[in-house]
Amino acid sequence: MIDIVPRARRLAQELLFPAAGQVDAAGQVPAGHLDALAAAGLYGLTGPVHAGGLGADRTTVAAVVEELAAGDLSAAFVWLQHLGVVSAVAAGPAALRGDLLADLCAGRWRAGVALQAATRPGPAAVRVRRESDELVLDGDVPWVTGWGHIDLVLVAGRDESDERVLFVLVDAVAGPTMTVRPQRMVAVTASATVELGLRGHRVPAARLTGAVPLAELRAGDAAGLRPNGSLALGLVVRCARLLGSSPLDADLAAVRVRLDTAPPEELAAARAAAAALAHRAAGLLVAATGSRAVLAGADAERTAREALFLLVFGSRPAIRAALVAELGG
């Protein structure tokens, strides 16, 4: 377990970061980069050891996410979605665990998520109903990352009672009942993020990983905000390494401690602080780089766009309010 973070750091510094500019320009994470993460065991980072996973604790997961994001945010973003699916299958029915868990931990099967629309206020974005031995899905999910790199998507949708959220594994294959439309974003375009449309899409009922009351899911939402904060910290790590010794070093340590120690009710503010620090660090890198920073493909230019992306990625009303307050002084 002790070598997982150094292993991720080597991959980020020797493979991901040197190619990050070319990957961003090409708009596609090379399959070989994700293969390298799988070969290093990182697709099974949070998976149980008995299924071939590494069983990493929360601190280790956060450190690995930081290192990979410091190397290439697009590759880290695609990979990070997979970890949630590993956890869902590990906690799911025995048949699914037997069929999929070892392959997911090894990265032979790779997965993305379509979760965020299930808990937002208002009418359900995705509905799931049961018909005999099948589940039928209808709705739209605006953000699904890694299309073309993933075999499965974990889709969350509300049932007909509107009181439960069902989590369903769907094959990542477009067709008449499942359409995809690429999202045009200012950064991490290489993450292959799409909008997913489901119209009477049928999957076997055995693909249900679990069901959770909507109220319970909303109540526990804040506790799951920590991992995404490491993406922002990864950008700060990158800036600090490019700049050399600077006030960023102390600020990075302070925000990391805040994220690690914040109780659930304070995590939104801690996440906002991480995103705000990434934004400031990217601005400092641009200023220190000078006029070369406005050239397309420069490390500072790409990092500034990625910091903009992280101001809104995985946001919640509480995070947005805290960010507006912090950035507004």
Secondary structure as UniProt FT lines:
FT   TURN            2..3
FT   HELIX           4..11
FT   HELIX           12..16
FT   HELIX           17..26
FT   HELIX           31..39
FT   TURN            40..41
FT   HELIX           42..44
FT   TURN            45..46
FT   HELIX           49..51
FT   HELIX           58..71
FT   HELIX           73..90
FT   HELIX           94..96
FT   HELIX           97..101
FT   HELIX           102..106
FT   STRAND          111..114
FT   HELIX           116..118
FT   STRAND          126..131
FT   TURN            132..133
FT   STRAND          134..144
FT   TURN            147..149
FT   STRAND          152..158
FT   TURN            160..161
FT   STRAND          164..171
FT   TURN            176..177
FT   STRAND          178..182
FT   HELIX           189..191
FT   STRAND          194..204
FT   HELIX           205..207
FT   STRAND          208..213
FT   HELIX           214..219
FT   HELIX           221..224
FT   HELIX           226..243
FT   HELIX           248..261
FT   HELIX           264..289
FT   HELIX           290..294
FT   TURN            296..297
FT   HELIX           299..310
FT   TURN            311..314
FT   HELIX           317..327
//
